[in-house]
């Protein structure tokens, strides 16, 4: 069983930065994918970024160049460094881990970007 707990959300002005953290309890291997999705009010949950085996990362086009996903395997933690934030980035951000043949989700952390 894997449990994920996010932190680091909050209110920030346009152009500002935030760093989200997600700590996983339970055993994960460095090859298991971890990453982030987000969901804005009235919209579907959408992919943001992920990292997996060998430190490979991928990003949605909407955040590429502004967000950086990273991982500390020793701490079982994945991070999302967000910069140049826009009001369109306002959403609940969810951490996920793909392990043991299923997807685990965190409870979400709210990010609000004011204009």
Secondary structure, DSSP 8 states (H G I E B T S, - for coil): --EEEEE--EEEETT--EEEEEEEES---TTSEEEEEEE-TTS--EEEEEEEGGGEEEE-TTTTTTEEEEEEGGGTEEEEEE-S--GGG-EEEEEEEEETTEEEE---EEEEEE-
